[in-house]
Amino acid sequence: MTEAQTVRIEHLRRRQPRFSGLAPGHRACQGCGQALAARLVTEATGPDVAVTNATGCLEIFTTPWPESSWRVPWLHSLFENAAAVASGVEAAWRMQGRESKVLAFAGDGGTFDIGLQALSGMVERDHDVLFVCYDNEAYMNTGIQRSSSTPHAAATTTSPAGSERMGKRHLKKDILGIIAAHNMPYAATASVAYPSDLRTKVRRAMAVKGPTFLQIYAPCPLGWAHGGELSIEVARLAVQTGIFPLIEMERGRVIGVMPVREQRPVTDFLRPQGRFAHLFEDHARAREELAHLQALADHNIERYGLAGEAPQRFDSEGADTVHRGGVRRG
């Protein structure tokens, strides 16, 4: 290759079109998975969207009056009705003949719990809305209270670990299974640890006419009690252990998964997080709960057929890495 043909990476990066609906300067905690997820989503959607945002961390740290970090039309909804507000915006735009997409953003509280009824109605009425759940597994904005997304045995302020119980007693709600029961066109899980996979799924959801759903695993260093620098590592371990499978569904049927190349023990995921510290105490109940969580991870591997038979380019180890020739998914 001659000097004239040499491609300078810096030059290419300057020429690449970039857009993010979420500008820097917001007030998220260091290592906030939700802030990263929202940036990745809006990078993939582009500017021709409107966002309805349920009350929660994302709404609070991006819009401290009189400031805003949003670069797209943005509406603050109540905790429970982001999907209903998005439905109204979509219906109004449809009557005007506008083709723009509407996004509904909510945390797990505004999706799994308080907002489930509005979400179900939005899907049943077939609104052309992409609903994104930023899943940090508790009500983080109001004091780290447990939600139905909080995993079994995690300690929160309303499910503390103590002499009576080892954190939360109940299992994490299978929100994707509930959504799949609505027979919707497209639903998927994603993780901030795999940004190219996440953006690919967002673009696929945007291309679908009708309601679509994306559940994004977004660690909260404050609520999970780990260092902000560990957010990506913890999120990746959730996939590698089988705790949080990455799957895609159409009309209730699984159409794609990210294979797990070599399943890691669930303790690798639990140990860095203070919310599971009680499980590493030397007594029988802690060992019993660790075994229970390992069984849940193993069940996910079997249920979705996640076990990879050989190294694959886009499995849990190969995805979001740069391959020979600079090829990268998404």
Secondary structure in CASP SS format (residue, H / E / C, confidence):
PFRMAT SS
TARGET T0000
AUTHOR 0000-0000-0000
METHOD secondary structure of the structure
MODEL  1
M C 1.00
T C 1.00
E H 1.00
A H 1.00
Q H 1.00
T C 1.00
V C 1.00
R C 1.00
I H 1.00
E H 1.00
H H 1.00
L H 1.00
R H 1.00
R H 1.00
R H 1.00
Q C 1.00
P C 1.00
R C 1.00
F C 1.00
S C 1.00
G C 1.00
L E 1.00
A C 1.00
P C 1.00
G C 1.00
H C 1.00
R C 1.00
A C 1.00
C C 1.00
Q C 1.00
G C 1.00
C C 1.00
G H 1.00
Q H 1.00
A H 1.00
L H 1.00
A H 1.00
A H 1.00
R H 1.00
L H 1.00
V H 1.00
T H 1.00
E H 1.00
A H 1.00
T H 1.00
G C 1.00
P C 1.00
D C 1.00
V E 1.00
A E 1.00
V E 1.00
T E 1.00
N E 1.00
A C 1.00
T C 1.00
G C 1.00
C H 1.00
L H 1.00
E H 1.00
I H 1.00
F H 1.00
T H 1.00
T C 1.00
P C 1.00
W C 1.00
P C 1.00
E C 1.00
S C 1.00
S C 1.00
W E 1.00
R C 1.00
V C 1.00
P C 1.00
W E 1.00
L E 1.00
H E 1.00
S C 1.00
L C 1.00
F C 1.00
E C 1.00
N C 1.00
A H 1.00
A H 1.00
A H 1.00
V H 1.00
A H 1.00
S H 1.00
G H 1.00
V H 1.00
E H 1.00
A H 1.00
A H 1.00
W H 1.00
R H 1.00
M H 1.00
Q C 1.00
G C 1.00
R C 1.00
E C 1.00
S C 1.00
K E 1.00
V E 1.00
L E 1.00
A E 1.00
F E 1.00
A E 1.00
G E 1.00
D C 1.00
G H 1.00
G H 1.00
T H 1.00
F H 1.00
D H 1.00
I C 1.00
G C 1.00
L H 1.00
Q H 1.00
A H 1.00
L H 1.00
S H 1.00
G H 1.00
M H 1.00
V H 1.00
E H 1.00
R C 1.00
D C 1.00
H C 1.00
D C 1.00
V E 1.00
L E 1.00
F E 1.00
V E 1.00
C E 1.00
Y E 1.00
D E 1.00
N C 1.00
E C 1.00
A C 1.00
Y E 1.00
M C 1.00
N C 1.00
T C 1.00
G C 1.00
I C 1.00
Q E 1.00
R C 1.00
S C 1.00
S C 1.00
S C 1.00
T C 1.00
P C 1.00
H C 1.00
A C 1.00
A C 1.00
A C 1.00
T C 1.00
T C 1.00
T C 1.00
S C 1.00
P C 1.00
A E 1.00
G C 1.00
S C 1.00
E C 1.00
R C 1.00
M E 1.00
G C 1.00
K C 1.00
R C 1.00
H C 1.00
L C 1.00
K C 1.00
K C 1.00
D C 1.00
I H 1.00
L H 1.00
G H 1.00
I H 1.00
I H 1.00
A H 1.00
A C 1.00
H C 1.00
N C 1.00
M C 1.00
P C 1.00
Y E 1.00
A E 1.00
A E 1.00
T E 1.00
A E 1.00
S E 1.00
V C 1.00
A C 1.00
Y C 1.00
P H 1.00
S H 1.00
D H 1.00
L H 1.00
R H 1.00
T H 1.00
K H 1.00
V H 1.00
R H 1.00
R H 1.00
A H 1.00
M H 1.00
A H 1.00
V C 1.00
K C 1.00
G C 1.00
P C 1.00
T E 1.00
F E 1.00
L E 1.00
Q E 1.00
I E 1.00
Y E 1.00
A C 1.00
P C 1.00
C C 1.00
P H 1.00
L H 1.00
G H 1.00
W H 1.00
A C 1.00
H C 1.00
G C 1.00
G H 1.00
E H 1.00
L H 1.00
S H 1.00
I H 1.00
E H 1.00
V H 1.00
A H 1.00
R H 1.00
L H 1.00
A H 1.00
V H 1.00
Q H 1.00
T H 1.00
G C 1.00
I C 1.00
F C 1.00
P C 1.00
L C 1.00
I E 1.00
E E 1.00
M E 1.00
E E 1.00
R C 1.00
G C 1.00
R E 1.00
V E 1.00
I E 1.00
G E 1.00
V E 1.00
M C 1.00
P C 1.00
V E 1.00
R C 1.00
E C 1.00
Q C 1.00
R C 1.00
P C 1.00
V H 1.00
T H 1.00
D H 1.00
F H 1.00
L H 1.00
R C 1.00
P C 1.00
Q C 1.00
G H 1.00
R H 1.00
F H 1.00
A H 1.00
H H 1.00
L H 1.00
F H 1.00
E C 1.00
D C 1.00
H C 1.00
A H 1.00
R H 1.00
A H 1.00
R H 1.00
E H 1.00
E H 1.00
L H 1.00
A H 1.00
H H 1.00
L H 1.00
Q H 1.00
A H 1.00
L H 1.00
A H 1.00
D H 1.00
H H 1.00
N H 1.00
I H 1.00
E H 1.00
R H 1.00
Y H 1.00
G C 1.00
L C 1.00
A E 1.00
G C 1.00
E C 1.00
A C 1.00
P C 1.00
Q C 1.00
R C 1.00
F C 1.00
D C 1.00
S C 1.00
E C 1.00
G C 1.00
A C 1.00
D C 1.00
T C 1.00
V C 1.00
H C 1.00
R C 1.00
G C 1.00
G C 1.00
V C 1.00
R C 1.00
R C 1.00
G C 1.00
END
